[in-house]
Amino acid sequence: MVEERITRSSPLRSTLADLPGLPGCITPPRPAPPLAYITSTPPPEPTGNTISVNGFIRSVRKQKKHAFASIGDGSTLSPLQALLSPEQAEGLSTGIAVNIQGRHVACPPGKEQASELHALAVEILGDNDATNYPIQKKYQTTEFLRTLPHLRTRLPFNSLLLRLRSQVIAQLTTFFASRDFVQTHPPIITSNDCEGAGEVFTVTSSAGQAAPSDPDGEEAQQHFFRNPKYLTVSSQLHLEALAQSVGKVWTLSPTFRADRSHTPRHLSEFYMLEAELAFTSDVDSLMDVVEDMLKDLARGLVSSRTGKELLQARSSDWIQNEELGVLSAADLQARWDGLLASEWPRMKYTIAIAKLKEAVEIDGASFDVAPIFSSGLHAQHEHYLAKTFGNGGPVFVTDYPQELKAFYMPPSAEQEAVADGPTVACFDLLVPDVCELVGGSVREHRTSELLKAMEKHEQLNDVVRDGKGKDAVEDASLQWYVDLRRYGSVPHGGFGLGFDRLLLYLSGVTNIREVVTFPRWPGRCDC
Ligand SMILES: NC(=O)C[C@H](N)C(=O)O
């Protein structure tokens, strides 16, 4: 065996995941024949060939005659074990980045890993201050790890969550493209709060104000954009404009809400997947798109290496933290099966309230907030409905009370004789634990009805009559939205899905602060 410490720098190549029979960051030194790929379907046997591996030392165990190092590069959950001589292992400790060249061989039966790397040469690519390195192999609380968002993604499970995010985005892109949706980039800085969906962040500039001598006066001078602007709380209104140009549009955009919310399901900055469809006038067709899309994602996940690793993580001791989820592998698999279940129930809001009341009166269920038509569904109610009626999967609840919903939602197609009040053509998709995952509706496309609704909703008091019998919007911030109805308006509708919540649900993680790499919530925006 040639034992040599390499001093020249060797080119960095691909990842362990390329290694036959292994997860992770490995390629052969040229001119060796290319190695086969990925651990799935079924893994090719280790060839005994010499290969070159780049990665980080997850742990190292030094014995008299040998040392064992676990090498990970984030491309797989399981590390690659390298067998080193004591000389090769000199100076190696957790966190150091290395290149190891060695023979990739099968392990004898009974070993935890199927293959290992017999090192021929080791090169340190990046040293590590091991004494102070905060990421340790021992148990570390999620709260502690949240103080290190720049380092915690090196943990194998956190790397897996990054790969899950990437895979889901790729699949969504394919799904929408296959259905002729156009992907768009609506603005992040907006002039209104969409629907009063939440508190807004106001945009200011360190460059000071706008033009020093703005002809529009002092107010205009005070603001970079001449009047207050905000970070978007939803791209919906802009998507409505684009849907009337190209038919069907979608986006996955950063979204901001300044609510002082500390729940495990809310963040101040998150990604929302939103879609808008022109020439659509019923909620059922919108729910069909949502159902098809999530089923497509679940199918892809189940058959992917990421899916297998998510299950593997739960069937071993990878996940020690409660915040990362207490679900077993079987529970997580059942969640995915629930998404794939034949048809998701669709239930009207009035029925949902009746069922919740029944649960209290007949089955003795207890909720902190009583189910009442005018109070909406609280997280506990949503969880109960999904758990009880979803057959392990989601439930759609449709036709919520008008007074609880945004101004742009038109009356329900069939107005039931509900003594409690009118309802609107909308839906929420509810799943166990995570609760509301998607919300959508038909949009009011008739100018006069829209203006009436805008007037009625007090948060939009920028709508006035101009006194000449014509409708007008005093504050130009929503004039453009009304214009969409004036100029060739068609029935349309859409939905918004909390993308990080979706990852929470698919991964079985409990707190949204774990699936977002650099999470922001009130009081916390670390780096
Ligand atoms: N695009 C959507 O329908 C999402 C909706 N505007 C919301 O913020 O919930």
The ligand as a Tripos MOL2 file, in Angstrom:
@<TRIPOS>MOLECULE
LIG
    9     8     1     0     0
SMALL
NO_CHARGES

@<TRIPOS>ATOM
      1 N1        -52.1710   33.3580   -3.9540 N.am      1 LIG1
      2 C1        -53.0120   33.1100   -3.0030 C.2       1 LIG1
      3 O1        -54.1480   32.7470   -3.2170 O.2       1 LIG1
      4 C2        -52.5470   33.2900   -1.5720 C.3       1 LIG1
      5 C3        -53.3450   34.3020   -0.8280 C.3       1 LIG1
      6 N2        -53.2410   35.6110   -1.4020 N.3       1 LIG1
      7 C4        -52.8020   34.3370    0.6070 C.2       1 LIG1
      8 O2        -52.0110   35.2090    0.9330 O.co2     1 LIG1
      9 O3        -53.1560   33.4570    1.3660 O.co2     1 LIG1
@<TRIPOS>BOND
     1     1     2 1
     2     2     3 2
     3     2     4 1
     4     4     5 1
     5     5     6 1
     6     5     7 1
     7     7     8 2
     8     7     9 1
@<TRIPOS>SUBSTRUCTURE
     1 LIG1         1 GROUP 0 **** ****
